Structure formats: structure tokens, C-alpha cells
Amino acid sequence: MSIIIKNGTVLTASQSYQADVYCDGGVIKAIGKDLDVPSGAEVIDASGQLVMPGGIDPHTHMQLPFMGTVASEDFFTGTAAG
């Protein structure tokens, strides 16, 4: 599946700039202005939006004792995505 994210503000660790992002099969294939993409690609208008790599928050408290309580997360729920 091809996706083109158009007109977004692309953020990297060192830059911020207006560009389009083309993805195919879940992989970023190109970043730039007015990219040539296959017809039939899903178009997402990101005007006024930030476009950046996915973030992962690995922070979790699993059965952590704290001030007389214990966090309700166990290994199964604390490591599940979503």
C-alpha cells in the first residue's frame, strides 16, 4: 500500500521543514517537495500538522510498590501495545 503525506512540517532530530513523505509497504521511500508517486496512492493532507518518525514510550511500572500501593500493571498488560 502506497501513502503520500503531503504538505506537512517534517521534524527530525536536527531540522524542521515543509515536505511530503512517501511510504510504500510501511517503509519511508522518499521525503521532499512535489514527489512523483504512483497513481492510486492514499493521499493524507498534513497541512498545518507535524510529521515525524513514530515514537515509542517504553516507560511502564509493573507491579511497582509505592507508598503502600502497587501499580496495577502486570507483565502482560504492561508490555502490550495499545
N, C-alpha and C positions, 0 to 999 in steps of 0.2 A: 504494500500500500504506500503510495506516494503522498506526501503532505508538504505544502509550502506555507510557511508562516510569514506573512507579508507585513511590511511597514512597522515592525516593532523596534524597540530600543534594545539592542543586544548588549548584555553585560558579561564581561569576563573579569578575571582577577585584576586586570590592569587597564581595561578600556570600557568605554560606553559609546555606542554609535548606532545610527539608524541603518537597518539592513533587513534582508529577507533571509529565512533559513529554510533550506530544502532538505527533507528527510525521506529516505526510501528504505522500507523494511526495518524501521526502527533505528536507522543509523543516519546521523547527520552527514550529508553528502556535499553540501556547499553552503556558504554564507556570503552574501553580497547583495548588491542592488540589481534589480531587474533580472533575476536569474532565469535562464531558459530551462523550463521544466516540462515533463511530459504532459500532454493533454490528459484530462481525467484526474489529475492530482487534486486532492482535497485542499481547498484554499481556506486558511484561517487569517482573518484580518486582525492584526495585533496593534493597530494604530492606537497610540497613547498607552501601550502596555509594555512591560518589561519582558524580555525573552532571555532566559539564562538556563544553563545546564540544570538538570534535576538535582535537588538537594535531598540528602538523607539525614535524618536526625536519629543517630544510634543511641541516644541517651534514654535510659529507662531505669526504673527502680523495681527490682524483682524481689518481692518478699523482704523488703528492707525495713528493719525495725527502726522506728524513730519516735522518740518521746512517748513511749508506751503504746504506740500503734504499729501496725505492719502494713506496708504497701500492698494493695490488693492484686497487683500483677504477679503472675507466676511465670515460669519459663515459657509455657505455651502461649499465653496471651501477650507476654512482654516481647516476644520475638516474632509475632505475627505481623505481617504488613497490613496496613489499612487502618 
